[in-house]
Amino acid sequence: MTCSIRLSTKEDSSLILSFIKELAQYEKMADRVTATVHSVEKTFFCKNPRVEALILEENGQPVGFAVFFQNFSTFLCQYGIYIEDIYIKEAFRGKGYGKALFQRICFEAVKRECGRVEWWCLDWNKPSIDFYLKLGAEPMYDWTVFRLDQERIKAISAQ
């Protein structure tokens, strides 16, 4: 495996957006992407960003990324890292690059004294689920994910 992993910079904004779009295509949700280069710049590279991205390169060529941010566990009373996305271009899968991104995120979690690293996975994504289980990840079967979209957030806040 000849890869390197680095923190993203503002110059990576269009690259991050291209990875987001590729991931959305893979997850059969391309029509849901509303992100733009401007919104990537505004969120990832503002004065106090609350999200970070790692860029994985093979021989200097970007072939994958990971997006993560800080979360919190009241039970542990510790911060954690939530992995929003890990994506490797299809032609570069099976080389250990996904594991390398996980190792780097776990390194960041140790450095930041985090109590957990968490993420979601689509139920149909068996290759990823198998990969996570092989890493020793524990599925959280007793939990149901809930979501409010922006329209519903506004409606509730106005009540």
C-alpha positions as CSV (number, residue, x, y, z in Angstrom):
1,M,0.0,0.0,0.0
2,T,1.6,3.3,-1.1
3,C,-0.8,5.9,0.2
4,S,-0.6,9.0,2.2
5,I,-3.3,10.8,4.2
6,R,-3.4,14.5,4.9
7,L,-5.8,17.0,6.4
8,S,-7.7,18.9,3.6
9,T,-7.1,22.5,2.8
10,K,-9.3,25.1,1.2
11,E,-7.7,24.3,-2.1
12,D,-9.4,20.8,-1.8
13,S,-12.9,22.2,-1.8
14,S,-13.8,21.2,-5.3
15,L,-12.1,17.8,-4.7
16,I,-14.2,17.3,-1.6
17,L,-17.4,18.1,-3.5
18,S,-16.4,15.6,-6.2
19,F,-16.0,12.9,-3.6
20,I,-19.3,13.8,-2.0
21,K,-21.0,13.5,-5.4
22,E,-19.3,10.1,-6.2
23,L,-20.3,8.8,-2.8
24,A,-23.9,10.0,-3.3
25,Q,-23.9,8.2,-6.6
26,Y,-22.7,5.0,-5.0
27,E,-25.3,5.3,-2.3
28,K,-28.1,5.9,-4.9
29,M,-28.7,9.4,-3.5
30,A,-27.1,11.6,-6.1
31,D,-30.3,13.7,-6.4
32,R,-30.0,14.7,-2.8
33,V,-26.7,16.5,-3.0
34,T,-27.1,20.3,-2.7
35,A,-23.6,21.0,-1.6
36,T,-21.5,23.4,-3.7
37,V,-17.9,24.4,-3.7
38,H,-18.9,27.6,-1.8
39,S,-20.7,25.6,0.9
40,V,-17.7,23.3,1.3
41,E,-15.4,26.3,1.7
42,K,-17.8,28.0,4.1
43,T,-18.2,24.9,6.4
44,F,-14.9,23.1,6.2
45,F,-12.6,26.1,6.1
46,C,-14.3,28.9,8.1
47,K,-12.7,30.5,11.1
48,N,-13.9,27.8,13.6
49,P,-14.8,24.8,11.5
50,R,-16.9,22.0,13.1
51,V,-16.1,19.5,10.4
52,E,-12.8,18.1,9.0
53,A,-11.8,16.1,6.0
54,L,-8.9,13.8,5.3
55,I,-7.6,13.3,1.8
56,L,-6.1,9.9,0.9
57,E,-3.7,9.9,-2.0
58,E,-2.0,7.2,-3.9
59,N,1.3,8.4,-5.5
60,G,0.0,12.0,-5.1
61,Q,-3.3,11.3,-6.8
62,P,-6.5,11.8,-4.6
63,V,-8.4,8.5,-4.4
64,G,-10.5,8.8,-1.3
65,F,-11.6,10.9,1.6
66,A,-13.1,10.9,5.1
67,V,-15.3,13.5,6.7
68,F,-15.7,13.6,10.5
69,F,-16.6,15.9,13.3
70,Q,-16.7,16.0,17.1
71,N,-19.7,14.7,19.0
72,F,-20.3,14.1,22.7
73,S,-21.3,11.3,25.0
74,T,-23.1,12.3,28.2
75,F,-22.7,8.9,29.7
76,L,-18.9,9.0,29.2
77,C,-18.7,12.7,29.7
78,Q,-16.2,12.7,26.8
79,Y,-16.0,14.0,23.3
80,G,-16.0,11.5,20.4
81,I,-15.6,11.5,16.7
82,Y,-18.5,10.9,14.4
83,I,-17.5,9.7,10.9
84,E,-19.9,11.2,8.4
85,D,-18.3,9.6,5.3
86,I,-15.4,7.4,4.2
87,Y,-15.1,6.9,0.5
88,I,-12.5,5.3,-1.7
89,K,-12.8,5.4,-5.5
90,E,-13.9,2.0,-6.8
91,A,-10.7,1.3,-8.8
92,F,-8.7,1.7,-5.5
93,R,-10.7,-0.4,-3.2
94,G,-9.3,-3.6,-1.7
95,K,-5.9,-2.1,-1.1
96,G,-6.3,-1.3,2.6
97,Y,-7.1,2.4,2.1
98,G,-10.3,2.3,4.0
99,K,-8.5,0.7,6.9
100,A,-5.8,3.4,6.7
101,L,-8.4,6.1,6.9
102,F,-10.0,4.4,10.0
103,Q,-6.5,4.1,11.6
104,R,-5.9,7.8,11.0
105,I,-9.3,8.8,12.5
106,C,-8.6,6.5,15.5
107,F,-5.2,8.2,15.9
108,E,-6.9,11.5,16.0
109,A,-9.4,10.2,18.5
110,V,-6.6,9.0,20.8
111,K,-4.8,12.3,20.4
112,R,-7.9,14.2,21.3
113,E,-8.8,11.9,24.2
114,C,-12.1,10.8,22.7
115,G,-14.2,8.1,24.3
116,R,-15.8,6.8,21.0
117,V,-15.7,6.7,17.3
118,E,-19.1,6.2,15.7
119,W,-20.8,6.2,12.3
120,W,-23.9,5.0,10.4
121,C,-24.0,2.5,7.6
122,L,-26.7,1.8,5.1
123,D,-28.3,-1.6,5.8
124,W,-27.8,-2.8,2.2
125,N,-24.1,-2.0,2.1
126,K,-22.8,-5.5,3.0
127,P,-19.2,-5.0,1.9
128,S,-18.9,-2.0,4.3
129,I,-20.7,-3.8,7.1
130,D,-18.4,-6.8,6.7
131,F,-15.4,-4.5,6.7
132,Y,-16.6,-2.7,9.9
133,L,-17.2,-6.1,11.7
134,K,-13.7,-7.2,10.7
135,L,-12.4,-4.1,12.4
136,G,-14.2,-5.1,15.6
137,A,-16.9,-2.5,15.3
138,E,-20.1,-3.2,17.3
139,P,-23.5,-2.7,15.5
140,M,-26.0,-0.7,17.6
141,Y,-29.1,-2.8,17.0
142,D,-31.1,-1.3,19.8
143,W,-31.1,2.2,18.3
144,T,-33.2,3.9,15.7
145,V,-32.0,6.9,13.8
146,F,-34.3,9.8,13.6
147,R,-34.0,12.9,11.5
148,L,-35.6,16.3,11.0
149,D,-35.1,18.1,7.7
150,Q,-34.6,21.9,7.4
151,E,-38.3,22.5,6.6
152,R,-39.5,20.5,9.7
153,I,-36.9,22.2,11.9
154,K,-38.3,25.6,11.0
155,A,-41.8,24.4,11.5
156,I,-41.1,23.1,15.0
157,S,-39.1,26.1,16.0
158,A,-42.1,28.4,15.0
159,Q,-44.6,26.5,17.2
